[in-house]
Amino acid sequence: MRRLFTPSRPPAFAELVILLAGLMSLMAFSIDSLLPAMPAFAAAFSPDAPSRAQLVVSAFIFGAGVGQLFIGPFSDSYGRRRALVLGVGFYALGALMAMMAFSLESLLAARFVQGLGAAAGRVVSQSVTRDLFSGRAQARVGSLIFTFFIVVPAIAPLIGQGVISVVGWRGLFGVYLGFGVVVLIWFLLRQPETLDPAYHRPFRLGKVMEAILEVVRSTVAMRYLVVMTLGFGQLMAYISSAQEIYVEALGVGARFPLYFALVALVAGTSGPINARLVMRLGMRPLASVAFGSQLIFATLVWALWAAGAFDGLSAEWHLWIFIAWSISLFFMNGLTFGNVTALAMEPLGHIAGTASAVIGAFSSILAVGIAAPVGLAYDGSPKPLMLGVAICSAVAFALVWTDRARDRTEDAT
């Protein structure tokens, strides 16, 4: 049995990309497939304050942020494979707890535990990518991962709606359990350990803190951690608000998962576009264009919507204006995901697990601080969401743009 789970050679490049996208998808699938269950959560646990149901997303993301701070150093000590085994164990435990939840508080606790485990998918995926690639090559691989990764969020609400219609929302957590086990077995069967023995670090508090401090003291990593937080925060704000906006404000009803899938699949073309362009243009220029474009688009659509310029249009027009803007937001994410991650991780390859953990944890936790208030500010229209995205894009653009003049070696790799 041990030999069965000890592959002698790594998978081909295409399989590696899909496998790493599968690991990243643990988090995305566990968020997006749950969106159709929001009304059920609200009706069962929070009928007097339906917007509180959005907290099931925030609790999961917060758990993922905390979990990364443990899983990352653990993976630098015991390897990427063992870290994933541990993480999927927590993920499965959280799924079982959620199936037996009896209140909103117990459901939030279960989602927190599930997030702790899902953190391993993100940490291991990014650590393996950094173990094997660097610089623009890492950004290219990250963009390709995004291409496959986006398919899961695109179809996740449809899967969630289908499962809920057959076995209810509790049955959806059984699907999460199965998905986690399948991804874990696939990884153990196909991917050898990538942690370089020379980079092995003792799993002791002093060494862990030493590595964390090295990440925090890196001005490059901290700059792009903030950029990543702003990008992730505005995306999570969209996901948290999507069900209410599509169903209540725009009146699409049960068609919500179809429109969500359309947005994600169309925007998913940004991954291969970035993978091609980044090798020629560099990471920072592409990220600058992405955030700058979203700043202009989000501000323009918010201003027109707030000024009543769309009041005379039909509900169908309102829907397609929102969809067009949504595609631009997801497309921008595809032009920044791989680039910003590579920029943040480039100087920290010798502590890739811890670096991925610190960057991922703080960006996830702080992103909740962006997504939660934006989601709770929902006023029956997309305006609060658009304004929040515009502000986040403005700050992210400023941080990337002011860094473009630096002559860094990673843009030549």
Secondary structure, 3 states (H helix, E strand, C coil): CCCCCCCCCCCCHHHHHHHHHHHHHHHHHHHHCCHHHHHHHHHHHCCCCHHHHHHHHHHHHHHHHHHHHHHHHHHHHHCHHHHHHHHHHHHHHHHHHHHCCCCHHHHHHHHHHHHHHHHHHHHHHHHHHHHHCCHHHHHHHHHHHHHHHCHHHHHHHHHHHHHHHHHHHHHHHHHHHHHHHHHHHHHHHHCCCCCCHHHCCCCCHHHHHHHHHHHHHCHHHHHHHHHHHHHHHHHHHHHHHHHHHHHHHCCCHHHHHHHHHHHHHHHCCHHHHHHHHHHHHCHHHHHHHHHHHHHHHHHHHHHHHHCCCCCCCCHHHHHHHHHHHHHHHHHHHHCCHHHHHHHHHHHHHHHHHHHHHHHHHHHHHHHHHHHHHHHHCCCCCCHHHHHHHHHHHHHHHHHHHCCCCCCCHHHHC
